[in-house]
Amino acid sequence: MTNVFIVGGSGKVARHLARQLSTRGHKARSLHRDVKQADELEALGAIPVYGDLLKLETAELAQLMTDCDVVVFSAGAGGKGGAQMTNAIDGDGLELAVAAAMAAGIRRFVLVSAFPEAGRGKAVSETFENYMAVKKRADAHLAATDLDWVILRPGTLLDTPGTGNVRAGLAIPYGGIPRADVAAALVEIIEHSGLNRIIIELTQGDTPVGSAVQQLARA
Ligand SMILES: NC(=O)c1ccc[n+]([C@@H]2O[C@H](COP(=O)([O-])OP(=O)(O)OC[C@H]3O[C@@H](n4cnc5c(N)ncnc54)[C@H](OP(=O)(O)O)[C@@H]3O)[C@@H](O)[C@H]2O)c1
């Protein structure tokens, strides 16, 4: 059984992740910033952990992470609050979570990032351009640590039902992917504890998610 601390625990990917972790016999501790979310998280099999990334100090977040084996960062401002909030959550929030994991002695850190080609060929807003830059800054920050990190870069997230099949690789063509399948890939990554210091691109595809992650772990 793996204890997984999920930053952004009330998010859409994170909710799928909490449910799937529980089904596989693991335990999610899901950080959420609205007390009203606690019951729903509990119903998914998670332990709700109340806290706001904008208010927590490193030591306080480290305390909340105590006894966890892995941190998954799936938080994001979601475009709300403009560049300032994206910088604060997707950027500074990630750096806070990394510092807290280190302070808590947790070595394994999985970041849900973004596919670099998202938006290519489209006229994107300044907010989106900033979002992509902040996601890259977060990747670079985590990759520069000596933690056992995995950076997962899913394509455009979809709310269609999960298929159980994906395409995963070091460099693959851009595409979309159901959030449930992103969560399934995260579960597999968590269970392959030897899979570290790797950036994985992820879209929908034809390979069962377990095999796709196993192939990367073997390589
Ligand atoms: N949309 C896409 O196509 C796409 C593609 C690739 C990657 N991604 C990234 O994938 C990740 C997961 O996506 P998703 O759709 O699951 O996102 P989501 O549903 O928007 O979840 C993000 C979570 O972050 C939480 N959060 C925001 N501010 C916070 C704060 N101050 N303190 C604590 N938590 C806070 C939100 O809390 P509340 O529930 O309270 O709002 C929300 O639950 C995000 O990082 C996103 O940027 C997105």
The ligand as a Gaussian input file, in Angstrom:
#p B3LYP/6-31G(d) Opt

LIG

0 1
 N       -6.776000      21.424000     -19.347000
 C       -5.911000      20.760000     -20.087000
 O       -6.154000      20.426000     -21.270000
 C       -4.592000      20.370000     -19.484000
 C       -3.686000      19.693000     -20.292000
 C       -2.494000      19.229000     -19.727000
 C       -2.238000      19.459000     -18.387000
 N       -3.134000      20.151000     -17.610000
 C       -2.795000      20.325000     -16.177000
 O       -3.212000      19.139000     -15.512000
 C       -3.455000      19.426000     -14.119000
 C       -4.770000      18.778000     -13.694000
 O       -5.824000      19.255000     -14.531000
 P       -7.355000      19.219000     -14.006000
 O       -8.226000      19.388000     -15.185000
 O       -7.545000      18.093000     -13.057000
 O       -7.349000      20.595000     -13.182000
 P       -8.450000      21.167000     -12.182000
 O       -9.672000      20.334000     -12.161000
 O       -8.592000      22.638000     -12.475000
 O       -7.705000      20.967000     -10.765000
 C       -6.769000      21.852000     -10.275000
 C       -6.917000      21.861000      -8.775000
 O       -5.975000      22.805000      -8.226000
 C       -6.624000      23.332000      -7.087000
 N       -6.115000      24.609000      -6.610000
 C       -6.140000      25.794000      -7.255000
 N       -5.714000      26.768000      -6.440000
 C       -5.412000      26.177000      -5.253000
 C       -4.940000      26.633000      -4.014000
 N       -4.712000      27.929000      -3.793000
 N       -4.737000      25.748000      -3.001000
 C       -4.999000      24.431000      -3.181000
 N       -5.466000      23.929000      -4.342000
 C       -5.671000      24.786000      -5.360000
 C       -8.068000      23.561000      -7.524000
 O       -8.864000      23.671000      -6.381000
 P      -10.460000      24.011000      -6.450000
 O      -11.096000      22.682000      -6.747000
 O      -10.774000      24.516000      -5.107000
 O      -10.629000      25.021000      -7.544000
 C       -8.334000      22.317000      -8.339000
 O       -8.918000      21.320000      -7.551000
 C       -3.391000      20.936000     -13.996000
 O       -2.144000      21.296000     -13.467000
 C       -3.499000      21.436000     -15.439000
 O       -2.819000      22.654000     -15.627000
 C       -4.304000      20.594000     -18.134000

